[in-house]
Amino acid sequence: MQRVGRHGRQPPEGGSMENGVGQEPGTPEPPGPSAPRAVRARPRLVFHTQLAHGSPTGRIEGFTNVKELYAKIAEVFDISPTEILFCTLNTHKVDMQKLLGGQIGLEDFIFAHVRGETKEVEVTKTEDALGLTITDNGAGYAFIKRIKEGSIINRLQTVCVGDSIEAINDHTIVGCRHYEVARMLRELPRAQPFTLRLVQPKKAFDMIGQRTRTGKSLGEGRVASGKETLRLRTQGPAVLEEGPSPSEEEAAQRVDDLLESYMGIRDSELASTMVEAARGSPSVAQLAQGLDSVLGEFAFPQEFVAEVWAAVCHPKGDKE
C-alpha cells in the first residue's frame, strides 16, 4: 500500500538492505595511508515472539511485511503460516487494542494467536445490522474485532471477539479483505437464516505444559521504550521511522471510527494512510482523487470522504 507524507527513512539509491531497513553505502577511502576507520555495524532488528497459548520464546528478524512476519514466526515454532490468525503486541490475551497492524515498536514483544476449535453458528438477520465490526490480519484472514452490545450477534454466546470468519453459508471467505466480508454480511437478506463457520484462537488451557513457572509470559505487560517503530508495507521494504504524534494518533482514531460507522470495519493502518492523504489535500475533491488512486478497491462514498477530510483538517468544526 502506498504511503503518503510520513517521515520514514528510505534507503538511498544503491544502498544495501538488512531486515528491510536501508543502510548507507560505505564511502570510499581516500588514496594514501590513513588510520584504520571503524566499521559501523549494521543494526539488526530482532524481535521476541511466543505463541499466545504458550510456548518457548523465539527470535525473528528479516521480515518486511505481515506475510513475511507470519512466515518467520511459523518457522520458529515449526507450524504453517496459515495457522496464525493474528498477532498482539505485549499481551497474550485476545486484546483488540493491542493488535499488530502496520507498525511494530522496536521493543515490542509479539504474541501469535493460532487456530483453535472450529464452530458453526446459525444466525437469523432480524435487523439490517448484525452488530459486528470486522478487521483482517493482512494475510488472508478476516476476524471479529468488536461486537455491539445488544446486537443480533451479541445475543449469540458462541460468537466471540477474535473469532476468524472462515465461511458464510459454506462459501469460504479466506483471502477476502475485511471490507469485502463486511459487505457480504450487509447484503444478506433479512429474516433468512445463514450459517457462519468460525475459528476461535487456541486457548491457553489447550496447551501441553505451562507457559512459564509463574504462568506469565516473558513479554507480558512490556511497554516499548522510545517512539521509533518498524513500519511494515504491503509493497516495498519496511521503513524505520518515528512513531505517530499525539495529534496524528487522535486523527487516526477519528478516521478509524468513521470506517467502522460507514463500512463496518476497523483498520488502524488504513486510517493512518487516510490521515496522511487528507493532510496533503487542500480540498475534499483532491482527497477523493488521491484515495481513489491508491485505495480505489474500497470505493469510498463521497460523504465518507468528506467526513474524513473534516475530521483530519477541521477536527473541531473550524471554518476556513
DRENKEMI-368095 format. One record per atom (N, C-alpha, C): x, y negated, z. Coordinates in pm, whole numbers, padded with zeros to 5 digits, always signed. Layout:
N
XYZ
...
! end
This chain:
320
+00086+00120+00000
+00000+00000+00000
+00088-00123+00000
+00063-00215-00086
+00142-00336-00094
+00118-00424+00026
+00225-00478+00081
+00214-00565+00198
+00241-00709+00157
+00185-00801+00234
+00199-00943+00199
+00248-01021+00319
+00358-01094+00304
+00392-01201+00396
+00451-01164+00529
+00470-01036+00563
+00529-01002+00693
+00680-01021+00683
+00743-01044+00796
+00888-01073+00795
+00966-00943+00801
+00950-00858+00704
+01024-00732+00702
+01162-00753+00644
+01256-00665+00684
+01391-00674+00633
+01408-00569+00524
+01400-00609+00399
+01416-00518+00288
+01563-00497+00260
+01601-00381+00211
+01742-00359+00179
+01783-00442+00060
+01903-00499+00059
+01950-00574-00056
+01973-00481-00173
+01968-00538-00293
+01988-00456-00412
+02124-00389-00406
+02123-00257-00434
+02247-00183-00426
+02279-00132-00289
+02198-00168-00187
+02223-00123-00051
+02189+00022-00033
+02254+00088+00061
+02226+00228+00089
+02111+00237+00187
+02053+00357+00201
+01937+00376+00286
+01965+00483+00389
+01916+00463+00508
+01915+00569+00609
+01792+00552+00693
+01716+00662+00710
+01591+00659+00786
+01494+00555+00732
+01502+00528+00600
+01409+00435+00540
+01444+00289+00565
+01557+00260+00627
+01592+00122+00660
+01715+00084+00580
+01712-00032+00513
+01822-00074+00427
+01946-00113+00505
+02061-00082+00450
+02188-00121+00509
+02264-00205+00408
+02335-00305+00455
+02412-00388+00365
+02532-00309+00313
+02559-00319+00184
+02678-00251+00133
+02804-00313+00189
+02907-00232+00202
+03032-00284+00256
+03094-00389+00164
+03159-00487+00220
+03227-00591+00142
+03368-00544+00111
+03412-00552-00015
+03548-00504-00048
+03654-00580+00031
+03755-00507+00072
+03867-00570+00143
+03950-00654+00046
+04000-00770+00092
+04088-00849+00005
+04219-00776-00016
+04286-00801-00129
+04413-00734-00154
+04518-00774-00052
+04618-00688-00037
+04726-00719+00055
+04703-00658+00191
+04806-00654+00274
+04795-00592+00407
+04701-00673+00497
+04626-00603+00577
+04538-00669+00673
+04514-00574+00788
+04466-00629+00898
+04438-00546+01015
+04319-00456+00986
+04322-00333+01038
+04209-00242+01016
+04080-00305+01066
+03974-00293+00986
+03846-00351+01023
+03754-00242+01078
+03689-00272+01188
+03599-00175+01247
+03480-00151+01154
+03446-00025+01137
+03334+00011+01051
+03206+00000+01133
+03109-00076+01081
+02982-00091+01151
+02899+00035+01135
+02858+00093+01246
+02780+00216+01241
+02639+00187+01191
+02590+00274+01105
+02453+00259+01059
+02358+00302+01171
+02252+00225+01194
+02159+00263+01301
+02084+00390+01265
+02070+00478+01363
+01990+00599+01345
+01863+00581+01427
+01750+00579+01358
+01622+00564+01425
+01569+00702+01457
+01586+00741+01582
+01546+00874+01628
+01430+00858+01725
+01323+00934+01703
+01204+00927+01787
+01181+01061+01856
+01130+01055+01979
+01098+01176+02053
+00951+01212+02032
+00923+01340+02028
+00788+01385+02000
+00754+01512+02076
+00627+01530+02106
+00574+01653+02163
+00440+01683+02098
+00397+01808+02104
+00260+01842+02072
+00174+01801+02191
+00060+01740+02164
-00019+01680+02271
-00072+01784+02370
-00095+01907+02326
-00147+02010+02417
-00036+02076+02497
+00089+02039+02471
+00201+02093+02548
+00306+02156+02460
+00431+02116+02479
+00543+02172+02401
+00672+02115+02457
+00787+02174+02418
+00914+02107+02447
+00921+01975+02371
+01017+01892+02406
+01036+01764+02337
+01127+01784+02217
+01083+01732+02102
+01164+01737+01981
+01212+01599+01942
+01305+01595+01848
+01359+01468+01796
+01340+01467+01645
+01291+01353+01594
+01269+01341+01450
+01330+01211+01399
+01366+01211+01271
+01422+01092+01208
+01411+01110+01057
+01438+01001+00984
+01448+01010+00839
+01316+01014+00766
+01209+00955+00821
+01080+00951+00751
+01047+00807+00714
+00968+00790+00608
+00932+00655+00563
+00782+00633+00553
+00701+00737+00570
+00556+00721+00568
+00494+00827+00657
+00362+00822+00673
+00294+00911+00767
+00307+01057+00724
+00294+01085+00595
+00304+01224+00549
+00442+01282+00580
+00546+01203+00558
+00682+01249+00590
+00699+01266+00741
+00638+01176+00818
+00643+01188+00964
+00580+01321+01008
+00462+01353+00955
+00396+01479+00991
+00482+01599+00951
+00547+01589+00834
+00633+01699+00790
+00750+01718+00885
+00807+01608+00934
+00920+01618+01029
+00874+01681+01161
+00757+01637+01212
+00706+01695+01336
+00678+01843+01318
+00616+01878+01204
+00584+02018+01177
+00710+02104+01170
+00816+02050+01113
+00942+02123+01102
+01002+02151+01240
+00994+02051+01328
+01049+02068+01463
+00977+02178+01539
+00843+02185+01525
+00765+02280+01604
+00723+02404+01526
+00776+02418+01404
+00752+02537+01321
+00603+02559+01299
+00533+02452+01257
+00393+02462+01220
+00375+02399+01083
+00257+02414+01025
+00229+02349+00897
+00190+02204+00920
+00233+02112+00832
+00190+01972+00847
+00038+01956+00847
-00033+02048+00780
-00179+02038+00775
-00244+02073+00908
-00167+02122+01004
-00220+02149+01137
-00237+02021+01219
-00168+01913+01178
-00170+01789+01256
-00290+01704+01215
-00376+01673+01311
-00495+01591+01286
-00462+01442+01294
-00388+01402+01398
-00348+01263+01416
-00243+01258+01526
-00183+01142+01543
-00082+01123+01649
-00121+01003+01735
-00085+01012+01863
-00099+00898+01954
+00040+00860+02005
+00049+00736+02051
+00177+00684+02100
+00173+00671+02252
+00269+00734+02317
+00293+00719+02461
+00183+00778+02549
+00096+00860+02494
-00001+00935+02574
-00041+01062+02500
-00060+01172+02577
-00105+01296+02515
-00257+01301+02502
-00325+01203+02559
-00471+01203+02559
-00526+01158+02423
-00652+01196+02396
-00720+01152+02275
-00767+01009+02300
-00675+00917+02288
-00700+00776+02318
-00694+00698+02186
-00810+00655+02138
-00816+00588+02008
-00750+00451+02009
-00722+00396+02127
-00649+00270+02135
-00499+00290+02118
-00455+00414+02122
-00312+00445+02113
-00278+00521+01985
-00368+00517+01887
-00344+00589+01762
-00220+00538+01691
-00144+00629+01633
-00034+00590+01547
-00091+00542+01415
-00057+00420+01376
-00103+00365+01249
+00014+00345+01156
+00032+00222+01113
+00140+00193+01021
+00266+00142+01086
+00266+00128+01220
+00383+00077+01289
+00417+00163+01410
+00545+00182+01434
+00592+00256+01550
+00697+00170+01619
+00677+00144+01749
+00780+00075+01827
+00903+00164+01839
+01019+00103+01842
+01143+00182+01839
+01161+00267+01963
+01086+00238+02071
+01093+00320+02192
+00967+00406+02211
+00878+00406+02115
+00753+00482+02129
+00779+00633+02128
+00701+00703+02207
+00703+00850+02215
+00581+00901+02141
+00600+00992+02046
+00493+01035+01956
+00435+01168+02001
+00303+01173+02020
+00233+01296+02055
+00146+01338+01936
+00165+01460+01888
+00090+01511+01774
-00026+01599+01822
-00146+01566+01778
-00266+01642+01812
-00296+01738+01697
-00300+01867+01726
-00314+01967+01621
-00454+02029+01624
-00484+02105+01519
-00615+02166+01505
-00645+02263+01619
-00764+02248+01673
-00813+02341+01774
-00930+02421+01719
-01038+02428+01795
-01154+02506+01753
-01234+02433+01646
-01295+02512+01557
-01387+02460+01456
-01530+02478+01506
-01613+02381+01481
-01753+02389+01525
-01842+02330+01419
-01966+02374+01413
-02065+02320+01321
-02183+02266+01400
-02233+02153+01358
-02346+02092+01427
-02447+02045+01324
-02574+02070+01351
-02680+02025+01262
-02734+01891+01312
-02747+01797+01221
-02790+01662+01255
-02910+01625+01169
-03009+01562+01230
-03121+01506+01155
-03111+01354+01162
-03104+01293+01046
-03084+01148+01038
-03219+01077+01055
-03251+01042+01176
-03378+00974+01206
-03368+00823+01194
-03245+00772+01179
-03221+00629+01161
-03119+00612+01049
-03109+00490+00997
-03012+00467+00889
-02869+00487+00936
-02842+00445+01059
-02705+00453+01113
-02693+00572+01208
-02588+00650+01189
-02563+00765+01278
-02495+00725+01407
-02426+00609+01405
-02354+00566+01524
-02210+00613+01527
-02155+00648+01411
-02017+00693+01401
-01928+00583+01342
-01808+00571+01394
-01703+00492+01331
-01592+00588+01290
-01554+00581+01162
-01459+00677+01105
-01325+00608+01082
-01217+00682+01103
-01085+00639+01061
-01017+00760+00997
-00895+00745+00951
-00823+00862+00898
-00677+00856+00935
-00608+00968+00912
-00469+00979+00957
-00369+00942+00850
-00417+00901+00732
-00325+00866+00624
-00267+00985+00553
-00311+01107+00590
-00257+01228+00529
-00367+01328+00494
-00491+01278+00478
-00596+01364+00427
-00707+01402+00522
-00696+01363+00651
-00800+01397+00748
-00870+01272+00799
-01004+01271+00786
-01085+01166+00847
-01139+01218+00979
-01146+01130+01079
-01193+01176+01209
-01271+01065+01279
-01338+01103+01386
-01428+01012+01457
-01348+00927+01555
-01357+00796+01538
-01284+00706+01626
-01373+00649+01735
-01501+00635+01707
-01591+00578+01805
-01732+00633+01784
-01804+00652+01894
-01944+00692+01890
-02024+00587+01964
-02121+00528+01897
-02201+00421+01957
-02296+00478+02061
-02298+00413+02176
-02385+00457+02285
-02532+00449+02244
-02608+00554+02273
-02749+00557+02242
-02781+00595+02098
-02678+00625+02017
-02699+00657+01876
-02738+00804+01857
-02770+00841+01732
-02804+00979+01699
-02691+01073+01740
-02568+01039+01703
-02454+01126+01732
-02426+01130+01881
-02449+01020+01952
-02423+01017+02095
-02511+01116+02171
-02625+01149+02115
-02716+01244+02180
-02674+01389+02157
-02575+01411+02070
-02524+01546+02043
-02396+01567+02124
-02406+01641+02231
-02293+01654+02324
-02174+01727+02264
-02196+01802+02155
-02086+01879+02097
-01995+01795+02008
-02039+01674+01971
-01958+01587+01884
-01880+01491+01972
-01748+01484+01950
-01660+01406+02038
-01569+01314+01956
-01528+01206+02020
-01425+01120+01963
-01298+01204+01944
-01235+01191+01829
-01116+01269+01797
-01145+01389+01709
-01272+01427+01695
-01307+01539+01608
-01281+01501+01462
-01215+01590+01389
-01194+01569+01246
-01315+01623+01170
-01362+01546+01072
-01475+01589+00989
-01419+01666+00870
-01442+01795+00869
-01385+01880+00765
-01480+01899+00647
-01611+01901+00674
-01707+01922+00566
-01843+01864+00604
-01917+01820+00502
-02055+01775+00516
-02140+01866+00428
-02232+01940+00490
-02314+02037+00415
-02228+02131+00331
-02122+02184+00393
-02030+02279+00329
-01949+02219+00213
-01960+02087+00194
-01879+02019+00093
-01756+01964+00163
-01639+02018+00131
-01517+01976+00201
-01484+01830+00170
-01440+01759+00271
-01401+01619+00252
-01253+01600+00286
-01180+01710+00302
-01036+01699+00327
-00972+01629+00208
-00894+01527+00234
-00832+01448+00129
-00905+01318+00100
-01027+01301+00154
-01103+01178+00134
-01058+01071+00234
-01065+00946+00193
-01034+00836+00282
-01154+00808+00372
-01128+00733+00481
-01233+00705+00579
-01353+00634+00519
-01330+00537+00429
-01442+00463+00372
-01528+00552+00283
-01467+00653+00218
-01543+00746+00137
-01633+00834+00225
-01579+00881+00337
-01658+00963+00429
-01772+00882+00488
-01743+00758+00529
-01847+00671+00585
-01958+00647+00483
-01922+00629+00356
-02023+00607+00253
-02109+00733+00233
-02045+00852+00232
-02121+00976+00220
-02225+00990+00331
-02185+00957+00452
-02277+00969+00565
-02391+00867+00556
-02359+00746+00510
-02463+00644+00495
-02565+00684+00390
-02519+00752+00286
-02607+00786+00174
-02691+00911+00197
-02668+00982+00307
-02751+01099+00336
-02896+01055+00360
-02993+01128+00307
-03134+01087+00322
-03182+01103+00466
-03277+01017+00502
-03337+01023+00635
-03432+01143+00644
-03449+01191+00768
-03544+01298+00801
-03506+01433+00741
-03389+01442+00681
-03344+01570+00624
-03221+01618+00701
-03228+01736+00764
-03113+01785+00841
-02991+01807+00752
-02874+01784+00809
-02749+01816+00740
-02652+01874+00842
-02546+01937+00792
-02451+02006+00879
-02313+01940+00870
-02255+01916+00985
-02117+01869+00993
-02029+01983+01042
-01920+02008+00970
-01819+02101+01020
-01704+02019+01075
-01678+02035+01204
-01581+01954+01276
-01468+02039+01329
-01351+01981+01339
-01236+02047+01401
-01191+01959+01517
-01194+02013+01638
-01152+01933+01753
-01003+01952+01779
-00938+01850+01835
-00797+01864+01869
-00778+01976+01972
-00667+02045+01963
-00637+02152+02058
-00623+02095+02198
-00687+02159+02292
-00687+02110+02430
-00568+02165+02507
-00531+02093+02612
-00415+02132+02692
-00433+02268+02756
-00557+02305+02791
-00577+02432+02859
-00569+02550+02761
-00558+02523+02630
-00539+02631+02533
-00394+02677+02526
-00303+02598+02583
-00162+02628+02569
-00120+02747+02655
-00008+02808+02619
+00051+02915+02699
+00165+02853+02779
+00157+02858+02911
+00258+02793+02994
+00219+02650+03024
+00306+02581+03094
+00279+02445+03139
+00350+02344+03051
+00293+02221+03049
+00357+02113+02974
+00494+02081+03035
+00495+02055+03163
+00619+02041+03239
+00588+02092+03379
+00684+02092+03466
+00659+02140+03602
+00557+02054+03674
+00555+01926+03642
+00460+01837+03708
+00330+01824+03630
+00324+01885+03511
+00206+01873+03429
+00198+01742+03353
+00305+01663+03358
+00304+01534+03289
+00414+01532+03185
+00382+01481+03066
+00479+01478+02958
+00588+01374+02983
+00704+01400+02923
+00817+01310+02943
+00787+01169+02894
+00711+01158+02785
+00683+01026+02729
+00557+00962+02781
+00490+01025+02877
+00361+00976+02924
+00376+00841+02992
+00294+00746+02949
+00293+00614+03011
+00410+00526+02971
+00491+00572+02877
+00606+00492+02836
+00559+00364+02769
+00624+00254+02800
+00594+00126+02737
+00714+00086+02655
+00691+00059+02527
+00801+00024+02439
+00864-00108+02482
+00996-00115+02475
+01067-00239+02509
+01098-00314+02381
+01087-00445+02385
+01114-00525+02267
+00996-00521+02170
+01004-00604+02065
+00894-00614+01970
+00929-00558+01834
+01050-00507+01816
+01088-00457+01685
+01018-00325+01659
+00966-00309+01537
+00893-00189+01502
+00939-00137+01367
+00910-00009+01343
+00931+00051+01213
+00797+00050+01141
+00789-00022+01030
+00665-00031+00952
+00667+00077+00845
+00570+00170+00853
+00557+00276+00755
+00473+00226+00638
+00509+00269+00518
+00439+00223+00399
+00390+00343+00318
+00278+00322+00247
+00228+00426+00158
+00324+00446+00042
+00378+00337-00009
+00475+00343-00118
+00598+00263-00078
+00714+00311-00118
+00838+00241-00087
+00892+00276+00050
+01010+00223+00082
+01076+00258+00208
+01010+00192+00328
+01032+00253+00444
+00990+00190+00569
+01074+00064+00593
+01022-00028+00673
+01090-00155+00696
+01097-00181+00845
+01213-00222+00891
+01232-00261+01030
+01197-00408+01042
+01103-00443+01132
+01057-00580+01139
+01013-00616+01280
+00994-00744+01301
+00941-00790+01428
+00794-00753+01440
+00750-00720+01559
+00610-00687+01580
+00521-00808+01562
+00389-00787+01549
+00297-00899+01528
+00291-00992+01648
+00266-01120+01620
+00249-01219+01726
+00111-01201+01789
+00087-01259+01907
-00047-01250+01967
-00158-01300+01876
-00132-01409+01802
-00236-01462+01712
-00263-01366+01597
-00158-01300+01548
-00175-01201+01442
-00253-01081+01493
-00224-01038+01615
-00297-00925+01673
-00445-00958+01691
-00474-01081+01737
-00613-01122+01756
-00687-01128+01622
-00621-01182+01519
-00684-01190+01387
-00709-01049+01332
-00612-00959+01349
-00630-00822+01300
-00744-00752+01373
-00760-00780+01502
-00869-00720+01578
-01004-00770+01525
-01012-00900+01493
-01137-00953+01439
-01171-00889+01305
-01070-00871+01220
-01094-00809+01090
-01131-00662+01106
-01066-00593+01200
-01100-00453+01226
-01245-00440+01273
-01291-00536+01353
-01430-00536+01397
-01524-00555+01277
-01484-00640+01182
-01565-00660+01062
-01568-00535+00976
-01455-00464+00966
-01452-00337+00892
-01551-00238+00951
-01557-00233+01083
-01650-00142+01149
-01794-00185+01123
-01820-00313+01132
-01955-00364+01115
-02008-00342+00973
-01925-00369+00872
-01968-00361+00733
-01955-00220+00674
-01850-00148+00713
-01818-00024+00643
-01817+00100+00730
-01829+00082+00862
-01830+00198+00950
-01695+00262+00968
-01586+00186+00947
-01451+00240+00963
-01371+00147+01053
-01264+00200+01109
-01164+00118+01178
-01028+00159+01123
-00944+00058+01094
-00814+00085+01034
-00726-00036+01063
-00643-00025+01167
-00562-00140+01210
-00462-00181+01104
-00408-00085+01029
-00311-00119+00926
-00378-00193+00811
-00496-00147+00771
-00572-00217+00667
-00609-00357+00714
-00649-00370+00840
-00684-00501+00895
-00564-00596+00891
-00446-00546+00927
-00324-00629+00923
-00292-00675+00781
-00311-00585+00686
-00288-00620+00545
-00381-00733+00502
-00507-00724+00545
-00605-00825+00506
-00577-00959+00574
-00528-00956+00697
-00491-01079+00765
-00379-01150+00689
-00279-01075+00649
-00167-01135+00576
-00213-01192+00443
-00303-01120+00375
-00356-01169+00248
-00438-01295+00267
-00519-01299+00373
-00605-01416+00398
-00521-01540+00430
-00414-01521+00506
-00331-01636+00542
-00256-01693+00422
-00243-01614+00318
-00178-01663+00197
-00277-01708+00091
-00407-01713+00126
-00510-01750+00029
-00578-01879+00072
-00576-01983-00012
-00638-02110+00026
-00790-02110+00015
-00849-02005-00044
-00995-02002-00060
-01044-01857-00056
-01176-01843-00037
-01237-01710-00036
-01220-01644-00172
-01236-01720-00280
-01225-01664-00415
-01086-01606-00440
-00982-01678-00394
-00847-01628-00415
-00818-01507-00327
-00876-01503-00206
-00861-01385-00122
-00928-01265-00188
-01048-01284-00241
-01119-01175-00309
-01037-01122-00426
-00975-01213-00502
-00893-01172-00615
-00770-01096-00568
-00707-01144-00461
-00589-01076-00409
-00620-00939-00353
-00731-00928-00278
-00769-00799-00222
-00804-00700-00333
-00871-00749-00437
-00910-00661-00547
-00787-00605-00618
-00679-00684-00623
-00559-00639-00696
-00484-00530-00621
-00493-00530-00486
-00417-00431-00409
-00504-00329-00336
-00632-00363-00317
-00723-00275-00243
-00855-00259-00318
-00847-00255-00450
-00968-00252-00532
-01058-00134-00507
-00998-00020-00460
-01080+00100-00440
-01182+00083-00329
-01162-00015-00243
-01257-00036-00133
-01385-00108-00178
-01378-00184-00288
-01494-00256-00340
-01562-00338-00230
-01486-00426-00165
-01539-00506-00056
-01649-00599-00106
-01764-00606-00037
-01868-00702-00077
-01822-00845-00053
-01876-00939-00132
-01833-01078-00127
-01855-01140+00011
-01967-01108+00074
-01995-01167+00206
-01896-01118+00311
-01848-00994+00295
-01747-00941+00387
-01616-01017+00370
-01575-01037+00245
-01451-01111+00218
-01459-01251+00276
-01575-01315+00263
-01592-01450+00317
-01578-01450+00469
-01632-01349+00534
-01620-01341+00681
-01476-01314+00723
-01405-01233+00646
-01264-01207+00677
-01184-01337+00667
-01206-01411+00559
-01132-01537+00541
-01162-01632+00655
-01290-01643+00694
-01327-01733+00804
-01268-01685+00936
-01268-01554+00959
-01217-01500+01085
-01067-01524+01101
-00994-01525+00988
-00849-01541+00993
-00810-01689+00987
-00872-01762+00896
-00830-01900+00872
-00903-02002+00959
-01025-01968+01003
-01104-02058+01087
-01172-01977+01197
-01092-01917+01285
-01149-01825+01383
-01247-01888+01481
-01242-02019+01499
-01332-02086+01593
-01435-02173+01520
-01453-02142+01392
-01551-02219+01315
-01503-02358+01279
-01369-02374+01271
-01315-02506+01236
-01357-02547+01096
-01373-02672+01075
-01407-02726+00945
-01280-02778+00879
-01278-02760+00746
-01162-02813+00672
-01167-02964+00669
! end
